[in-house]
Amino acid sequence: MTRMVMCRKYKTEKEGLPFAPFPGPKGEVLFAEVSQQAWQEWLKHQTLLINENRLNVMQPEARAFLDE
């Protein structure tokens, strides 16, 4: 049985993430409030942002931009 969460984006109950995507409090919040569908959409959008803005994710400024 899959874990269900009240998705922050869709405001409905959806399948949750299988594990926290980040360590620490931020990962715990994402694990508790973001659905698998919303997370997959974010990953696609994040790739678009990286490519369009030519971000180097090894730089702290780029990671801070994506964290926002």
N, C-alpha and C positions, 0 to 999 in steps of 0.2 A: 504494500500500500504506500502511496506517495504522500508526502507531507504537504498539507495545504496551508497557505498563508493568506491574509488579507492584503492584497497587493496595493502598495502605495500609489502606483501609477494608474491602475485600472479600477481601483476602489471596489473590487470584487474578490471573492475567494478563488485563488488559482494555485496551481502546483508550485511548491516552493523550491528553492535551490537545494541541491543534495548536500552542500557543505558551504561554509562561509568563504567568500571569495578573497577576503583579506584577513590577516590576523588582527586581533584587538577589537576595541569597541565599534569601530566603523564596520568591520566585517560582521560583527554580531547583529548590528542594526540592519544591514543588507540581508543577512540570512533570515531575519525575523519578518521583514516588511517588503521584500521584493520577490516577485514571482520569477520562475524560470523563463517565461516568455519575455518579460520586461528586461531581464538581464541580458538575454540574447540580442534583443533590440539595441540595448546600450552598447554591447560589444561591436555591433555593426556600425553604429553611429560614431563610436570612439575611433574606429579604423578610418572612417571618413574624415573626422577632425584631424587625425594624425597626418593623413595624406594631403588634405587641402591646405593645412597650415605648415606643412613640411616640418613637423615636430620631430625632434630627436628625443625619444623617451628615456634616454640615458641622462638627460639634463634635468636637474631639479625644477627648473622653470616650466618645462613641458609637463612634468608630472603634476605640478601644482595647478597648471591650466586644466588638465584633465580631471583633477580632483574637484574642481569647482563644478 
